[in-house]
Amino acid sequence: MNILVINGSPKGRASNTYRLTQAFLEGIKQALSEDADGKGKEDVGRENVSGVHVEELMVNRMEIQPCLGCFSCWNKTPGKCCIEDGMEEVIQKLLWADVTIWSFPLYYYTVPGGLKNMIDRQLPMCLPFMAEREDHVGNGSHPARYDMSGKKNVVISTCGFYTAEGNYDGVRSLFDHMCGRNSYTTIFCGQGELFRVPEVAKRTDEYLAYVRSAGREFARGGISGSTGKALEELLYPKEVFESMADASWGIDKESGEKETDTLTFTRQMAALYRKESYEGKELVVEMFYTDLDECYQIVLGKEGSRVLKDGFKEATTRIETPVTVWKSIAAGEIRGDEALMRHLYKVKGDFSLMINWDKYFGSYGRSADEAEEIQRAEGGKDGNGKGTNMNIMLIPWIVFWVAVPINGYAGSLAGIGACVLVPLLFYQYKKTFYDILTGVLVTGLSVAVLVGAPERIVLSLSYFVFGVMWAVSCLRKIPLTACYSMNNYGGEDALRNPLFVKTNRILTLLWGILYLLTPIWTYFLMGTGIGGFTGAVNSVLPVFMGIFTVWFQKWYPAKVAGG
Ligand SMILES: Cc1cc2nc3c(=O)[nH]c(=O)nc-3n(C[C@H](O)[C@H](O)[C@H](O)COP(=O)(O)O)c2cc1C
């Protein structure tokens, strides 16, 4: 397949639109490469993948002259323009290409001037005679000098307003006339300038993943409905984008004066506030940039956010950071939680705002891989939304501990029953290693009681085994409690947070120690008259431990964050 890319952006390769075009090309190459020899992504980037030949024309480098309107290409030298610049070569490439990708920014609701010159200079490709159009686009046309049937056109463009909708009527009209209505593929994207902002790369990368999917689908026949829909979605909601865009100029909206870079940066951060997260009380985030000695407050309210330069309010949470560190975090160069662990910045006041950062300053969008995976999957369904559930691991143990002291035989059967029934919940929850291990251990202990092992020993041993499971999990990369409490902290992403993992490691160890000690009094209790209540007695300490856990998981991260 011969593909010609015409990049009409005056910025050349630094163009926002060109990034979309590159992603689209990658998609085409992926599809053709996969279809040809079953190979995957690794082939992408080669110029010639499974018969894909790509030629690129950078309009900004070509100095194509405007048409002189002399019609000599029709009457004096049919098919040949009188101006000798690069246009002859452009026409040859248009004839060579099976697919032409027109890539350009929207300028004054149409194509940029340089590209318009190139389009005007295609006149030698037409014959001078008057003709009717079969598709009834406009009135009158000229027949093509060359056979262009079977050639495909793709139009990719970004624009600066929040949406492409309603802004591309000029472009559509031009390409309807040039290529024929509904005879070309389009990707029009608003908020184009965001493609050069590293702080919002998560969302723009997600969009680029959809463009890649579109390229793949185009190579296989046409862009699917679900991908087309994803491409039409706004990168950010209108008001979020517009306040980000307004802030990006670094000019005070009221005075028109230039602002400091740090204030501009703070305003852009404030623009990402999700007002749906408002819970009846204004929150105040104080940003103190330690290297510049500048301080601003972001007030998070019901109607949106605002930035204070003075007249400060009482801060809910104060972040003390060098601006360089915070910018690196915002650009995704370092993880915020990792920087916190390395004491690169400090947090004072209410730490829960930090824990729920994504809730307030939403990281809009999915990761590019996730987005692509969804588009690849038929129907675009995300089947991976299951969380874990600690009860699945705890229930068999609790049944065993409560029931066996009351009646060894019935209690053991109840323990085995729990191990058999609880896994039915896996249709709704994601299973963990500890859920499976629990099933094996509780079944083994129950069988031991059934075959006549002394209940007093088996029960004491069960607490010990349970304690070992917790304590040993501290030596693994992810400690036991983290596998479950991650559900409250953004899912598996929390497992990459070193502070979260460390907090859980400490808690898991403390719980492990509690259960390693429990066999001591269990053994003695089982020998007394209240042996049947051992399960109930052994629930008292965990209740206190549970209260401690709730407190510790807030207190410890806040202590580390405060430096
Ligand atoms: C001269 C000029 C005219 C523009 N006209 C429009 C316009 O009419 N509508 C719009 O939404 N954006 C307009 N923009 C914004 C660009 O379309 C937008 O910044 C685009 O993402 C730039 O893409 P590029 O990096 O590929 O050149 C204009 C920009 C310039 C410089």
The ligand as an SDF file (V2000), in Angstrom:
LIG
                    3D

 31 33  0  0  0  0  0  0  0  0999 V2000
   -3.7770   31.5940   12.1190 C   0  0  0  0  0  0  0  0  0  0  0  0
   -4.5240   30.6270   12.9590 C   0  0  0  0  0  0  0  0  0  0  0  0
   -5.8660   30.4250   12.7330 C   0  0  0  0  0  0  0  0  0  0  0  0
   -6.5710   29.5040   13.4890 C   0  0  0  0  0  0  0  0  0  0  0  0
   -7.9020   29.3340   13.2710 N   0  0  0  0  0  0  0  0  0  0  0  0
   -8.6040   28.4920   14.0280 C   0  0  0  0  0  0  0  0  0  0  0  0
   -9.9980   28.3160   13.8240 C   0  0  0  0  0  0  0  0  0  0  0  0
  -10.6010   28.8980   12.9560 O   0  0  0  0  0  0  0  0  0  0  0  0
  -10.6730   27.4720   14.6280 N   0  0  0  0  0  0  0  0  0  0  0  0
  -10.0350   26.7710   15.6230 C   0  0  0  0  0  0  0  0  0  0  0  0
  -10.7000   26.0180   16.3600 O   0  0  0  0  0  0  0  0  0  0  0  0
   -8.7030   26.8820   15.8070 N   0  0  0  0  0  0  0  0  0  0  0  0
   -7.9630   27.7300   15.0340 C   0  0  0  0  0  0  0  0  0  0  0  0
   -6.6170   27.8400   15.2220 N   0  0  0  0  0  0  0  0  0  0  0  0
   -5.9300   26.9520   16.1880 C   0  0  0  0  0  0  0  0  0  0  0  0
   -5.2570   25.7370   15.5270 C   0  0  0  0  0  0  0  0  0  0  0  0
   -6.1430   25.0780   14.6620 O   0  0  0  0  0  0  0  0  0  0  0  0
   -4.7720   24.7610   16.6080 C   0  0  0  0  0  0  0  0  0  0  0  0
   -3.8580   25.4210   17.4200 O   0  0  0  0  0  0  0  0  0  0  0  0
   -4.1880   23.4900   16.0300 C   0  0  0  0  0  0  0  0  0  0  0  0
   -4.1490   22.4890   17.0310 O   0  0  0  0  0  0  0  0  0  0  0  0
   -2.7630   23.6720   15.5440 C   0  0  0  0  0  0  0  0  0  0  0  0
   -2.3510   22.4630   14.9590 O   0  0  0  0  0  0  0  0  0  0  0  0
   -0.9020   22.1520   14.4240 P   0  0  0  0  0  0  0  0  0  0  0  0
    0.0040   22.1050   15.6220 O   0  0  0  0  0  0  0  0  0  0  0  0
   -1.0540   20.8400   13.7650 O   0  0  0  0  0  0  0  0  0  0  0  0
   -0.5090   23.2410   13.4750 O   0  0  0  0  0  0  0  0  0  0  0  0
   -5.8980   28.7680   14.4870 C   0  0  0  0  0  0  0  0  0  0  0  0
   -4.5330   28.9660   14.6890 C   0  0  0  0  0  0  0  0  0  0  0  0
   -3.8530   29.8970   13.9480 C   0  0  0  0  0  0  0  0  0  0  0  0
   -2.3780   30.0780   14.2070 C   0  0  0  0  0  0  0  0  0  0  0  0
  1  2  1  0
  2  3  1  0
  2 30  2  0
  3  4  2  0
  4  5  1  0
  4 28  1  0
  5  6  2  0
  6  7  1  0
  6 13  1  0
  7  8  2  0
  7  9  1  0
  9 10  1  0
 10 11  2  0
 10 12  1  0
 12 13  2  0
 13 14  1  0
 14 15  1  0
 14 28  1  0
 15 16  1  0
 16 17  1  0
 16 18  1  0
 18 19  1  0
 18 20  1  0
 20 21  1  0
 20 22  1  0
 22 23  1  0
 23 24  1  0
 24 25  2  0
 24 26  1  0
 24 27  1  0
 28 29  2  0
 29 30  1  0
 30 31  1  0
M  END
$$$$
